Amino acid sequence: MNLATRAAFALVLAAGIARSETPAATDWNRVKAVHVGQSIRVLTEDKKHDGVFVRATDTAVELTSNRNDAVIIGRSEVTRISTKSKSHRGRNTAIGTA
């Protein structure tokens, strides 16, 4: 391998490593962008928490559970966060009957 080939290979490898480290930060920025009051589900290793989004910091996410309890979950404990979107039950029923 000549020097130019080695340099190109090293550059591609470094770009791949740098790229693989950024999704976690990007994903957490998406969590921080959730609107206050939106219904969310937070999954941890052993439990799921349903409630209303309050806020997200660099270290945790806070929500009000369906039982009106304040719940704060550390970022390291979170395995997945999903938002609940508007139901399309009526639309899908209309399509199904057509």
mmCIF file as gemmi writes it, N, C-alpha and C atoms, coordinates in Angstrom:
data_model
loop_
_atom_site.group_PDB
_atom_site.id
_atom_site.type_symbol
_atom_site.label_atom_id
_atom_site.label_alt_id
_atom_site.label_comp_id
_atom_site.label_asym_id
_atom_site.label_entity_id
_atom_site.label_seq_id
_atom_site.pdbx_PDB_ins_code
_atom_site.Cartn_x
_atom_site.Cartn_y
_atom_site.Cartn_z
_atom_site.occupancy
_atom_site.B_iso_or_equiv
_atom_site.pdbx_formal_charge
_atom_site.auth_seq_id
_atom_site.auth_asym_id
_atom_site.pdbx_PDB_model_num
ATOM 1 N N . MET Axp A 1 ? 0.837 -1.175 0 1 0 ? 1 A 1
ATOM 2 C CA . MET Axp A 1 ? 0 0 0 1 0 ? 1 A 1
ATOM 3 C C . MET Axp A 1 ? 0.881 1.236 0 1 0 ? 1 A 1
ATOM 4 N N . ASN Axp A 2 ? 0.572 2.132 -0.887 1 0 ? 2 A 1
ATOM 5 C CA . ASN Axp A 2 ? 1.371 3.349 -0.892 1 0 ? 2 A 1
ATOM 6 C C . ASN Axp A 2 ? 0.838 4.332 0.152 1 0 ? 2 A 1
ATOM 7 N N . LEU Axp A 3 ? 1.523 5.416 0.359 1 0 ? 3 A 1
ATOM 8 C CA . LEU Axp A 3 ? 1.196 6.387 1.393 1 0 ? 3 A 1
ATOM 9 C C . LEU Axp A 3 ? -0.175 7.038 1.164 1 0 ? 3 A 1
ATOM 10 N N . ALA Axp A 4 ? -0.503 7.351 -0.08 1 0 ? 4 A 1
ATOM 11 C CA . ALA Axp A 4 ? -1.791 7.991 -0.384 1 0 ? 4 A 1
ATOM 12 C C . ALA Axp A 4 ? -2.954 7.051 -0.068 1 0 ? 4 A 1
ATOM 13 N N . THR Axp A 5 ? -2.803 5.778 -0.377 1 0 ? 5 A 1
ATOM 14 C CA . THR Axp A 5 ? -3.847 4.804 -0.094 1 0 ? 5 A 1
ATOM 15 C C . THR Axp A 5 ? -4.035 4.644 1.41 1 0 ? 5 A 1
ATOM 16 N N . ARG Axp A 6 ? -2.933 4.582 2.141 1 0 ? 6 A 1
ATOM 17 C CA . ARG Axp A 6 ? -3.01 4.469 3.601 1 0 ? 6 A 1
ATOM 18 C C . ARG Axp A 6 ? -3.682 5.703 4.219 1 0 ? 6 A 1
ATOM 19 N N . ALA Axp A 7 ? -3.35 6.867 3.701 1 0 ? 7 A 1
ATOM 20 C CA . ALA Axp A 7 ? -3.946 8.098 4.222 1 0 ? 7 A 1
ATOM 21 C C . ALA Axp A 7 ? -5.452 8.119 3.951 1 0 ? 7 A 1
ATOM 22 N N . ALA Axp A 8 ? -5.847 7.714 2.762 1 0 ? 8 A 1
ATOM 23 C CA . ALA Axp A 8 ? -7.268 7.685 2.418 1 0 ? 8 A 1
ATOM 24 C C . ALA Axp A 8 ? -8.007 6.678 3.292 1 0 ? 8 A 1
ATOM 25 N N . PHE Axp A 9 ? -7.412 5.515 3.51 1 0 ? 9 A 1
ATOM 26 C CA . PHE Axp A 9 ? -8.018 4.499 4.354 1 0 ? 9 A 1
ATOM 27 C C . PHE Axp A 9 ? -8.16 5.002 5.792 1 0 ? 9 A 1
ATOM 28 N N . ALA Axp A 10 ? -7.148 5.655 6.307 1 0 ? 10 A 1
ATOM 29 C CA . ALA Axp A 10 ? -7.191 6.198 7.663 1 0 ? 10 A 1
ATOM 30 C C . ALA Axp A 10 ? -8.267 7.275 7.788 1 0 ? 10 A 1
ATOM 31 N N . LEU Axp A 11 ? -8.409 8.088 6.771 1 0 ? 11 A 1
ATOM 32 C CA . LEU Axp A 11 ? -9.419 9.146 6.779 1 0 ? 11 A 1
ATOM 33 C C . LEU Axp A 11 ? -10.83 8.558 6.791 1 0 ? 11 A 1
ATOM 34 N N . VAL Axp A 12 ? -11.061 7.552 5.976 1 0 ? 12 A 1
ATOM 35 C CA . VAL Axp A 12 ? -12.372 6.899 5.935 1 0 ? 12 A 1
ATOM 36 C C . VAL Axp A 12 ? -12.663 6.21 7.268 1 0 ? 12 A 1
ATOM 37 N N . LEU Axp A 13 ? -11.677 5.566 7.847 1 0 ? 13 A 1
ATOM 38 C CA . LEU Axp A 13 ? -11.847 4.901 9.128 1 0 ? 13 A 1
ATOM 39 C C . LEU Axp A 13 ? -12.151 5.91 10.231 1 0 ? 13 A 1
ATOM 40 N N . ALA Axp A 14 ? -11.43 7.011 10.251 1 0 ? 14 A 1
ATOM 41 C CA . ALA Axp A 14 ? -11.654 8.05 11.265 1 0 ? 14 A 1
ATOM 42 C C . ALA Axp A 14 ? -13.039 8.661 11.123 1 0 ? 14 A 1
ATOM 43 N N . ALA Axp A 15 ? -13.48 8.867 9.9 1 0 ? 15 A 1
ATOM 44 C CA . ALA Axp A 15 ? -14.816 9.427 9.674 1 0 ? 15 A 1
ATOM 45 C C . ALA Axp A 15 ? -15.893 8.47 10.17 1 0 ? 15 A 1
ATOM 46 N N . GLY Axp A 16 ? -15.69 7.189 9.958 1 0 ? 16 A 1
ATOM 47 C CA . GLY Axp A 16 ? -16.643 6.185 10.431 1 0 ? 16 A 1
ATOM 48 C C . GLY Axp A 16 ? -16.717 6.14 11.939 1 0 ? 16 A 1
ATOM 49 N N . ILE Axp A 17 ? -15.585 6.238 12.591 1 0 ? 17 A 1
ATOM 50 C CA . ILE Axp A 17 ? -15.557 6.23 14.058 1 0 ? 17 A 1
ATOM 51 C C . ILE Axp A 17 ? -16.217 7.483 14.601 1 0 ? 17 A 1
ATOM 52 N N . ALA Axp A 18 ? -15.903 8.634 14.049 1 0 ? 18 A 1
ATOM 53 C CA . ALA Axp A 18 ? -16.504 9.884 14.512 1 0 ? 18 A 1
ATOM 54 C C . ALA Axp A 18 ? -18.012 9.867 14.288 1 0 ? 18 A 1
ATOM 55 N N . ARG Axp A 19 ? -18.43 9.319 13.189 1 0 ? 19 A 1
ATOM 56 C CA . ARG Axp A 19 ? -19.852 9.272 12.866 1 0 ? 19 A 1
ATOM 57 C C . ARG Axp A 19 ? -20.594 8.33 13.8 1 0 ? 19 A 1
ATOM 58 N N . SER Axp A 20 ? -19.955 7.254 14.233 1 0 ? 20 A 1
ATOM 59 C CA . SER Axp A 20 ? -20.624 6.296 15.102 1 0 ? 20 A 1
ATOM 60 C C . SER Axp A 20 ? -20.784 6.822 16.516 1 0 ? 20 A 1
ATOM 61 N N . GLU Axp A 21 ? -20.078 7.856 16.895 1 0 ? 21 A 1
ATOM 62 C CA . GLU Axp A 21 ? -20.174 8.394 18.241 1 0 ? 21 A 1
ATOM 63 C C . GLU Axp A 21 ? -21.238 9.49 18.369 1 0 ? 21 A 1
ATOM 64 N N . THR Axp A 22 ? -21.699 10.042 17.297 1 0 ? 22 A 1
ATOM 65 C CA . THR Axp A 22 ? -22.61 11.177 17.379 1 0 ? 22 A 1
ATOM 66 C C . THR Axp A 22 ? -24.103 10.85 17.474 1 0 ? 22 A 1
ATOM 67 N N . PRO Axp A 23 ? -24.61 9.694 17.06 1 0 ? 23 A 1
ATOM 68 C CA . PRO Axp A 23 ? -26.051 9.488 17.096 1 0 ? 23 A 1
ATOM 69 C C . PRO Axp A 23 ? -26.675 9.623 18.484 1 0 ? 23 A 1
ATOM 70 N N . ALA Axp A 24 ? -26.006 9.211 19.546 1 0 ? 24 A 1
ATOM 71 C CA . ALA Axp A 24 ? -26.59 9.306 20.883 1 0 ? 24 A 1
ATOM 72 C C . ALA Axp A 24 ? -26.866 10.765 21.238 1 0 ? 24 A 1
ATOM 73 N N . ALA Axp A 25 ? -25.923 11.632 20.952 1 0 ? 25 A 1
ATOM 74 C CA . ALA Axp A 25 ? -26.12 13.051 21.24 1 0 ? 25 A 1
ATOM 75 C C . ALA Axp A 25 ? -27.232 13.623 20.371 1 0 ? 25 A 1
ATOM 76 N N . THR Axp A 26 ? -27.261 13.234 19.119 1 0 ? 26 A 1
ATOM 77 C CA . THR Axp A 26 ? -28.296 13.714 18.207 1 0 ? 26 A 1
ATOM 78 C C . THR Axp A 26 ? -29.663 13.217 18.648 1 0 ? 26 A 1
ATOM 79 N N . ASP Axp A 27 ? -29.749 11.95 19.04 1 0 ? 27 A 1
ATOM 80 C CA . ASP Axp A 27 ? -31.021 11.398 19.494 1 0 ? 27 A 1
ATOM 81 C C . ASP Axp A 27 ? -31.51 12.11 20.751 1 0 ? 27 A 1
ATOM 82 N N . TRP Axp A 28 ? -30.607 12.428 21.674 1 0 ? 28 A 1
ATOM 83 C CA . TRP Axp A 28 ? -31.034 13.104 22.892 1 0 ? 28 A 1
ATOM 84 C C . TRP Axp A 28 ? -31.484 14.533 22.587 1 0 ? 28 A 1
ATOM 85 N N . ASN Axp A 29 ? -30.916 15.153 21.569 1 0 ? 29 A 1
ATOM 86 C CA . ASN Axp A 29 ? -31.392 16.477 21.153 1 0 ? 29 A 1
ATOM 87 C C . ASN Axp A 29 ? -32.829 16.392 20.64 1 0 ? 29 A 1
ATOM 88 N N . ARG Axp A 30 ? -33.175 15.276 20.03 1 0 ? 30 A 1
ATOM 89 C CA . ARG Axp A 30 ? -34.553 15.078 19.58 1 0 ? 30 A 1
ATOM 90 C C . ARG Axp A 30 ? -35.484 14.949 20.774 1 0 ? 30 A 1
ATOM 91 N N . VAL Axp A 31 ? -35.012 14.317 21.846 1 0 ? 31 A 1
ATOM 92 C CA . VAL Axp A 31 ? -35.809 14.221 23.067 1 0 ? 31 A 1
ATOM 93 C C . VAL Axp A 31 ? -36.031 15.606 23.652 1 0 ? 31 A 1
ATOM 94 N N . LYS Axp A 32 ? -34.995 16.421 23.665 1 0 ? 32 A 1
ATOM 95 C CA . LYS Axp A 32 ? -35.095 17.769 24.209 1 0 ? 32 A 1
ATOM 96 C C . LYS Axp A 32 ? -36.033 18.647 23.379 1 0 ? 32 A 1
ATOM 97 N N . ALA Axp A 33 ? -36.3 18.266 22.147 1 0 ? 33 A 1
ATOM 98 C CA . ALA Axp A 33 ? -37.163 19.045 21.264 1 0 ? 33 A 1
ATOM 99 C C . ALA Axp A 33 ? -38.643 18.673 21.381 1 0 ? 33 A 1
ATOM 100 N N . VAL Axp A 34 ? -38.962 17.657 22.176 1 0 ? 34 A 1
ATOM 101 C CA . VAL Axp A 34 ? -40.365 17.271 22.355 1 0 ? 34 A 1
ATOM 102 C C . VAL Axp A 34 ? -41.109 18.418 23.029 1 0 ? 34 A 1
ATOM 103 N N . HIS Axp A 35 ? -42.332 18.653 22.616 1 0 ? 35 A 1
ATOM 104 C CA . HIS Axp A 35 ? -43.134 19.757 23.152 1 0 ? 35 A 1
ATOM 105 C C . HIS Axp A 35 ? -43.667 19.42 24.537 1 0 ? 35 A 1
ATOM 106 N N . VAL Axp A 36 ? -43.641 20.393 25.419 1 0 ? 36 A 1
ATOM 107 C CA . VAL Axp A 36 ? -44.187 20.232 26.763 1 0 ? 36 A 1
ATOM 108 C C . VAL Axp A 36 ? -45.673 19.899 26.643 1 0 ? 36 A 1
ATOM 109 N N . GLY Axp A 37 ? -46.115 18.901 27.393 1 0 ? 37 A 1
ATOM 110 C CA . GLY Axp A 37 ? -47.511 18.498 27.363 1 0 ? 37 A 1
ATOM 111 C C . GLY Axp A 37 ? -47.82 17.363 26.405 1 0 ? 37 A 1
ATOM 112 N N . GLN Axp A 38 ? -46.849 16.958 25.606 1 0 ? 38 A 1
ATOM 113 C CA . GLN Axp A 38 ? -47.067 15.88 24.648 1 0 ? 38 A 1
ATOM 114 C C . GLN Axp A 38 ? -47.027 14.534 25.375 1 0 ? 38 A 1
ATOM 115 N N . SER Axp A 39 ? -47.896 13.61 24.996 1 0 ? 39 A 1
ATOM 116 C CA . SER Axp A 39 ? -47.916 12.274 25.585 1 0 ? 39 A 1
ATOM 117 C C . SER Axp A 39 ? -46.71 11.483 25.095 1 0 ? 39 A 1
ATOM 118 N N . ILE Axp A 40 ? -45.998 10.861 26.053 1 0 ? 40 A 1
ATOM 119 C CA . ILE Axp A 40 ? -44.816 10.074 25.701 1 0 ? 40 A 1
ATOM 120 C C . ILE Axp A 40 ? -44.808 8.764 26.474 1 0 ? 40 A 1
ATOM 121 N N . ARG Axp A 41 ? -43.994 7.838 26.004 1 0 ? 41 A 1
ATOM 122 C CA . ARG Axp A 41 ? -43.721 6.575 26.691 1 0 ? 41 A 1
ATOM 123 C C . ARG Axp A 41 ? -42.201 6.445 26.786 1 0 ? 41 A 1
ATOM 124 N N . VAL Axp A 42 ? -41.718 6.229 28.004 1 0 ? 42 A 1
ATOM 125 C CA . VAL Axp A 42 ? -40.292 6.058 28.245 1 0 ? 42 A 1
ATOM 126 C C . VAL Axp A 42 ? -40.063 4.622 28.682 1 0 ? 42 A 1
ATOM 127 N N . LEU Axp A 43 ? -39.21 3.916 27.962 1 0 ? 43 A 1
ATOM 128 C CA . LEU Axp A 43 ? -38.88 2.538 28.313 1 0 ? 43 A 1
ATOM 129 C C . LEU Axp A 43 ? -37.512 2.496 28.969 1 0 ? 43 A 1
ATOM 130 N N . THR Axp A 44 ? -37.427 1.737 30.066 1 0 ? 44 A 1
ATOM 131 C CA . THR Axp A 44 ? -36.153 1.458 30.717 1 0 ? 44 A 1
ATOM 132 C C . THR Axp A 44 ? -35.936 -0.048 30.623 1 0 ? 44 A 1
ATOM 133 N N . GLU Axp A 45 ? -34.871 -0.533 31.224 1 0 ? 45 A 1
ATOM 134 C CA . GLU Axp A 45 ? -34.595 -1.973 31.17 1 0 ? 45 A 1
ATOM 135 C C . GLU Axp A 45 ? -35.735 -2.81 31.746 1 0 ? 45 A 1
ATOM 136 N N . ASP Axp A 46 ? -36.364 -2.335 32.82 1 0 ? 46 A 1
ATOM 137 C CA . ASP Axp A 46 ? -37.339 -3.162 33.524 1 0 ? 46 A 1
ATOM 138 C C . ASP Axp A 46 ? -38.749 -2.587 33.608 1 0 ? 46 A 1
ATOM 139 N N . LYS Axp A 47 ? -38.993 -1.403 33.06 1 0 ? 47 A 1
ATOM 140 C CA . LYS Axp A 47 ? -40.297 -0.779 33.242 1 0 ? 47 A 1
ATOM 141 C C . LYS Axp A 47 ? -40.618 0.165 32.09 1 0 ? 47 A 1
ATOM 142 N N . LYS Axp A 48 ? -41.918 0.425 31.909 1 0 ? 48 A 1
ATOM 143 C CA . LYS Axp A 48 ? -42.336 1.457 30.955 1 0 ? 48 A 1
ATOM 144 C C . LYS Axp A 48 ? -43.107 2.518 31.725 1 0 ? 48 A 1
ATOM 145 N N . HIS Axp A 49 ? -42.897 3.756 31.335 1 0 ? 49 A 1
ATOM 146 C CA . HIS Axp A 49 ? -43.537 4.885 31.983 1 0 ? 49 A 1
ATOM 147 C C . HIS Axp A 49 ? -44.323 5.65 30.929 1 0 ? 49 A 1
ATOM 148 N N . ASP Axp A 50 ? -45.64 5.759 31.113 1 0 ? 50 A 1
ATOM 149 C CA . ASP Axp A 50 ? -46.491 6.552 30.23 1 0 ? 50 A 1
ATOM 150 C C . ASP Axp A 50 ? -46.854 7.832 30.954 1 0 ? 50 A 1
ATOM 151 N N . GLY Axp A 51 ? -46.884 8.934 30.224 1 0 ? 51 A 1
ATOM 152 C CA . GLY Axp A 51 ? -47.257 10.189 30.843 1 0 ? 51 A 1
ATOM 153 C C . GLY Axp A 51 ? -47.14 11.357 29.902 1 0 ? 51 A 1
ATOM 154 N N . VAL Axp A 52 ? -47.043 12.546 30.498 1 0 ? 52 A 1
ATOM 155 C CA . VAL Axp A 52 ? -46.97 13.798 29.747 1 0 ? 52 A 1
ATOM 156 C C . VAL Axp A 52 ? -45.584 14.392 29.943 1 0 ? 52 A 1
ATOM 157 N N . PHE Axp A 53 ? -44.955 14.757 28.842 1 0 ? 53 A 1
ATOM 158 C CA . PHE Axp A 53 ? -43.601 15.309 28.859 1 0 ? 53 A 1
ATOM 159 C C . PHE Axp A 53 ? -43.581 16.636 29.599 1 0 ? 53 A 1
ATOM 160 N N . VAL Axp A 54 ? -42.589 16.788 30.506 1 0 ? 54 A 1
ATOM 161 C CA . VAL Axp A 54 ? -42.386 18.044 31.218 1 0 ? 54 A 1
ATOM 162 C C . VAL Axp A 54 ? -41.143 18.737 30.697 1 0 ? 54 A 1
ATOM 163 N N . ARG Axp A 55 ? -39.989 18.034 30.742 1 0 ? 55 A 1
ATOM 164 C CA . ARG Axp A 55 ? -38.749 18.616 30.22 1 0 ? 55 A 1
ATOM 165 C C . ARG Axp A 55 ? -37.68 17.539 30.117 1 0 ? 55 A 1
ATOM 166 N N . ALA Axp A 56 ? -36.631 17.864 29.387 1 0 ? 56 A 1
ATOM 167 C CA . ALA Axp A 56 ? -35.463 17.001 29.283 1 0 ? 56 A 1
ATOM 168 C C . ALA Axp A 56 ? -34.225 17.856 29.482 1 0 ? 56 A 1
ATOM 169 N N . THR Axp A 57 ? -33.32 17.371 30.3 1 0 ? 57 A 1
ATOM 170 C CA . THR Axp A 57 ? -32.042 18.031 30.507 1 0 ? 57 A 1
ATOM 171 C C . THR Axp A 57 ? -30.964 17.169 29.881 1 0 ? 57 A 1
ATOM 172 N N . ASP Axp A 58 ? -29.717 17.56 30.049 1 0 ? 58 A 1
ATOM 173 C CA . ASP Axp A 58 ? -28.627 16.749 29.507 1 0 ? 58 A 1
ATOM 174 C C . ASP Axp A 58 ? -28.493 15.413 30.227 1 0 ? 58 A 1
ATOM 175 N N . THR Axp A 59 ? -29.062 15.307 31.426 1 0 ? 59 A 1
ATOM 176 C CA . THR Axp A 59 ? -28.875 14.098 32.235 1 0 ? 59 A 1
ATOM 177 C C . THR Axp A 59 ? -30.144 13.297 32.507 1 0 ? 59 A 1
ATOM 178 N N . ALA Axp A 60 ? -31.328 13.859 32.239 1 0 ? 60 A 1
ATOM 179 C CA . ALA Axp A 60 ? -32.566 13.154 32.59 1 0 ? 60 A 1
ATOM 180 C C . ALA Axp A 60 ? -33.745 13.653 31.771 1 0 ? 60 A 1
ATOM 181 N N . VAL Axp A 61 ? -34.815 12.877 31.82 1 0 ? 61 A 1
ATOM 182 C CA . VAL Axp A 61 ? -36.092 13.279 31.233 1 0 ? 61 A 1
ATOM 183 C C . VAL Axp A 61 ? -37.125 13.262 32.355 1 0 ? 61 A 1
ATOM 184 N N . GLU Axp A 62 ? -37.997 14.261 32.35 1 0 ? 62 A 1
ATOM 185 C CA . GLU Axp A 62 ? -39.013 14.372 33.392 1 0 ? 62 A 1
ATOM 186 C C . GLU Axp A 62 ? -40.392 14.337 32.76 1 0 ? 62 A 1
ATOM 187 N N . LEU Axp A 63 ? -41.293 13.573 33.369 1 0 ? 63 A 1
ATOM 188 C CA . LEU Axp A 63 ? -42.655 13.5 32.888 1 0 ? 63 A 1
ATOM 189 C C . LEU Axp A 63 ? -43.608 13.403 34.066 1 0 ? 63 A 1
ATOM 190 N N . THR Axp A 64 ? -44.85 13.703 33.81 1 0 ? 64 A 1
ATOM 191 C CA . THR Axp A 64 ? -45.906 13.508 34.803 1 0 ? 64 A 1
ATOM 192 C C . THR Axp A 64 ? -46.64 12.253 34.387 1 0 ? 64 A 1
ATOM 193 N N . SER Axp A 65 ? -46.649 11.259 35.289 1 0 ? 65 A 1
ATOM 194 C CA . SER Axp A 65 ? -47.272 9.978 34.945 1 0 ? 65 A 1
ATOM 195 C C . SER Axp A 65 ? -48.786 10.13 34.874 1 0 ? 65 A 1
ATOM 196 N N . ASN Axp A 66 ? -49.436 9.098 34.398 1 0 ? 66 A 1
ATOM 197 C CA . ASN Axp A 66 ? -50.894 9.124 34.277 1 0 ? 66 A 1
ATOM 198 C C . ASN Axp A 66 ? -51.576 9.166 35.646 1 0 ? 66 A 1
ATOM 199 N N . ARG Axp A 67 ? -50.813 8.88 36.709 1 0 ? 67 A 1
ATOM 200 C CA . ARG Axp A 67 ? -51.337 8.972 38.078 1 0 ? 67 A 1
ATOM 201 C C . ARG Axp A 67 ? -50.947 10.297 38.726 1 0 ? 67 A 1
ATOM 202 N N . ASN Axp A 68 ? -50.519 11.271 37.913 1 0 ? 68 A 1
ATOM 203 C CA . ASN Axp A 68 ? -50.107 12.61 38.364 1 0 ? 68 A 1
ATOM 204 C C . ASN Axp A 68 ? -48.899 12.597 39.291 1 0 ? 68 A 1
ATOM 205 N N . ASP Axp A 69 ? -48.031 11.614 39.144 1 0 ? 69 A 1
ATOM 206 C CA . ASP Axp A 69 ? -46.775 11.571 39.884 1 0 ? 69 A 1
ATOM 207 C C . ASP Axp A 69 ? -45.666 12.122 39.001 1 0 ? 69 A 1
ATOM 208 N N . ALA Axp A 70 ? -44.781 12.921 39.586 1 0 ? 70 A 1
ATOM 209 C CA . ALA Axp A 70 ? -43.62 13.409 38.841 1 0 ? 70 A 1
ATOM 210 C C . ALA Axp A 70 ? -42.606 12.275 38.76 1 0 ? 70 A 1
ATOM 211 N N . VAL Axp A 71 ? -42.137 11.992 37.549 1 0 ? 71 A 1
ATOM 212 C CA . VAL Axp A 71 ? -41.183 10.918 37.329 1 0 ? 71 A 1
ATOM 213 C C . VAL Axp A 71 ? -39.967 11.503 36.63 1 0 ? 71 A 1
ATOM 214 N N . ILE Axp A 72 ? -38.794 11.276 37.213 1 0 ? 72 A 1
ATOM 215 C CA . ILE Axp A 72 ? -37.537 11.712 36.599 1 0 ? 72 A 1
ATOM 216 C C . ILE Axp A 72 ? -36.714 10.459 36.331 1 0 ? 72 A 1
ATOM 217 N N . ILE Axp A 73 ? -36.32 10.288 35.073 1 0 ? 73 A 1
ATOM 218 C CA . ILE Axp A 73 ? -35.573 9.103 34.667 1 0 ? 73 A 1
ATOM 219 C C . ILE Axp A 73 ? -34.238 9.555 34.103 1 0 ? 73 A 1
ATOM 220 N N . GLY Axp A 74 ? -33.166 9.014 34.634 1 0 ? 74 A 1
ATOM 221 C CA . GLY Axp A 74 ? -31.823 9.359 34.18 1 0 ? 74 A 1
ATOM 222 C C . GLY Axp A 74 ? -31.585 8.928 32.749 1 0 ? 74 A 1
ATOM 223 N N . ARG Axp A 75 ? -30.818 9.706 32.045 1 0 ? 75 A 1
ATOM 224 C CA . ARG Axp A 75 ? -30.528 9.431 30.635 1 0 ? 75 A 1
ATOM 225 C C . ARG Axp A 75 ? -29.916 8.045 30.448 1 0 ? 75 A 1
ATOM 226 N N . SER Axp A 76 ? -29.073 7.632 31.378 1 0 ? 76 A 1
ATOM 227 C CA . SER Axp A 76 ? -28.408 6.331 31.243 1 0 ? 76 A 1
ATOM 228 C C . SER Axp A 76 ? -29.38 5.167 31.418 1 0 ? 76 A 1
ATOM 229 N N . GLU Axp A 77 ? -30.529 5.393 32.05 1 0 ? 77 A 1
ATOM 230 C CA . GLU Axp A 77 ? -31.521 4.344 32.257 1 0 ? 77 A 1
ATOM 231 C C . GLU Axp A 77 ? -32.469 4.194 31.076 1 0 ? 77 A 1
ATOM 232 N N . VAL Axp A 78 ? -32.588 5.226 30.253 1 0 ? 78 A 1
ATOM 233 C CA . VAL Axp A 78 ? -33.559 5.244 29.155 1 0 ? 78 A 1
ATOM 234 C C . VAL Axp A 78 ? -33.068 4.352 28.019 1 0 ? 78 A 1
ATOM 235 N N . THR Axp A 79 ? -33.952 3.446 27.582 1 0 ? 79 A 1
ATOM 236 C CA . THR Axp A 79 ? -33.624 2.629 26.415 1 0 ? 79 A 1
ATOM 237 C C . THR Axp A 79 ? -34.368 3.093 25.172 1 0 ? 79 A 1
ATOM 238 N N . ARG Axp A 80 ? -35.552 3.711 25.37 1 0 ? 80 A 1
ATOM 239 C CA . ARG Axp A 80 ? -36.327 4.197 24.232 1 0 ? 80 A 1
ATOM 240 C C . ARG Axp A 80 ? -37.369 5.201 24.717 1 0 ? 80 A 1
ATOM 241 N N . ILE Axp A 81 ? -37.608 6.211 23.908 1 0 ? 81 A 1
ATOM 242 C CA . ILE Axp A 81 ? -38.673 7.168 24.169 1 0 ? 81 A 1
ATOM 243 C C . ILE Axp A 81 ? -39.495 7.301 22.901 1 0 ? 81 A 1
ATOM 244 N N . SER Axp A 82 ? -40.809 7.201 23.06 1 0 ? 82 A 1
ATOM 245 C CA . SER Axp A 82 ? -41.672 7.366 21.89 1 0 ? 82 A 1
ATOM 246 C C . SER Axp A 82 ? -42.793 8.333 22.23 1 0 ? 82 A 1
ATOM 247 N N . THR Axp A 83 ? -43.241 9.036 21.21 1 0 ? 83 A 1
ATOM 248 C CA . THR Axp A 83 ? -44.357 9.961 21.38 1 0 ? 83 A 1
ATOM 249 C C . THR Axp A 83 ? -45.598 9.319 20.791 1 0 ? 83 A 1
ATOM 250 N N . LYS Axp A 84 ? -46.719 9.688 21.338 1 0 ? 84 A 1
ATOM 251 C CA . LYS Axp A 84 ? -47.973 9.158 20.825 1 0 ? 84 A 1
ATOM 252 C C . LYS Axp A 84 ? -48.528 10.152 19.82 1 0 ? 84 A 1
ATOM 253 N N . SER Axp A 85 ? -48.833 9.657 18.645 1 0 ? 85 A 1
ATOM 254 C CA . SER Axp A 85 ? -49.357 10.535 17.603 1 0 ? 85 A 1
ATOM 255 C C . SER Axp A 85 ? -50.876 10.44 17.57 1 0 ? 85 A 1
ATOM 256 N N . LYS Axp A 86 ? -51.458 11.32 16.814 1 0 ? 86 A 1
ATOM 257 C CA . LYS Axp A 86 ? -52.911 11.365 16.676 1 0 ? 86 A 1
ATOM 258 C C . LYS Axp A 86 ? -53.425 10.053 16.093 1 0 ? 86 A 1
ATOM 259 N N . SER Axp A 87 ? -54.521 9.573 16.627 1 0 ? 87 A 1
ATOM 260 C CA . SER Axp A 87 ? -55.122 8.33 16.165 1 0 ? 87 A 1
ATOM 261 C C . SER Axp A 87 ? -55.757 8.516 14.787 1 0 ? 87 A 1
ATOM 262 N N . HIS Axp A 88 ? -55.658 7.501 13.964 1 0 ? 88 A 1
ATOM 263 C CA . HIS Axp A 88 ? -56.262 7.526 12.628 1 0 ? 88 A 1
ATOM 264 C C . HIS Axp A 88 ? -57.368 6.475 12.524 1 0 ? 88 A 1
ATOM 265 N N . ARG Axp A 89 ? -57.984 6.15 13.656 1 0 ? 89 A 1
ATOM 266 C CA . ARG Axp A 89 ? -59.006 5.11 13.677 1 0 ? 89 A 1
ATOM 267 C C . ARG Axp A 89 ? -60.177 5.427 12.756 1 0 ? 89 A 1
ATOM 268 N N . GLY Axp A 90 ? -60.671 6.648 12.813 1 0 ? 90 A 1
ATOM 269 C CA . GLY Axp A 90 ? -61.808 7.036 11.964 1 0 ? 90 A 1
ATOM 270 C C . GLY Axp A 90 ? -61.456 6.996 10.493 1 0 ? 90 A 1
ATOM 271 N N . ARG Axp A 91 ? -60.314 7.526 10.143 1 0 ? 91 A 1
ATOM 272 C CA . ARG Axp A 91 ? -59.882 7.519 8.751 1 0 ? 91 A 1
ATOM 273 C C . ARG Axp A 91 ? -59.727 6.091 8.246 1 0 ? 91 A 1
ATOM 274 N N . ASN Axp A 92 ? -59.097 5.249 9.061 1 0 ? 92 A 1
ATOM 275 C CA . ASN Axp A 92 ? -58.863 3.874 8.625 1 0 ? 92 A 1
ATOM 276 C C . ASN Axp A 92 ? -60.176 3.089 8.517 1 0 ? 92 A 1
ATOM 277 N N . THR Axp A 93 ? -61.131 3.387 9.38 1 0 ? 93 A 1
ATOM 278 C CA . THR Axp A 93 ? -62.442 2.736 9.285 1 0 ? 93 A 1
ATOM 279 C C . THR Axp A 93 ? -63.145 3.146 7.986 1 0 ? 93 A 1
ATOM 280 N N . ALA Axp A 94 ? -63.058 4.431 7.642 1 0 ? 94 A 1
ATOM 281 C CA . ALA Axp A 94 ? -63.673 4.918 6.404 1 0 ? 94 A 1
ATOM 282 C C . ALA Axp A 94 ? -63.031 4.267 5.188 1 0 ? 94 A 1
ATOM 283 N N . ILE Axp A 95 ? -61.73 4.102 5.231 1 0 ? 95 A 1
ATOM 284 C CA . ILE Axp A 95 ? -61.035 3.458 4.113 1 0 ? 95 A 1
ATOM 285 C C . ILE Axp A 95 ? -61.437 1.989 4.028 1 0 ? 95 A 1
ATOM 286 N N . GLY Axp A 96 ? -61.558 1.334 5.192 1 0 ? 96 A 1
ATOM 287 C CA . GLY Axp A 96 ? -61.905 -0.079 5.214 1 0 ? 96 A 1
ATOM 288 C C . GLY Axp A 96 ? -63.31 -0.375 4.738 1 0 ? 96 A 1
ATOM 289 N N . THR Axp A 97 ? -64.233 0.557 4.952 1 0 ? 97 A 1
ATOM 290 C CA . THR Axp A 97 ? -65.612 0.332 4.523 1 0 ? 97 A 1
ATOM 291 C C . THR Axp A 97 ? -65.861 0.726 3.086 1 0 ? 97 A 1
ATOM 292 N N . ALA Axp A 98 ? -64.929 1.433 2.48 1 0 ? 98 A 1
ATOM 293 C CA . ALA Axp A 98 ? -65.109 1.903 1.102 1 0 ? 98 A 1
ATOM 294 C C . ALA Axp A 98 ? -64.942 0.8 0.096 1 0 ? 98 A 1
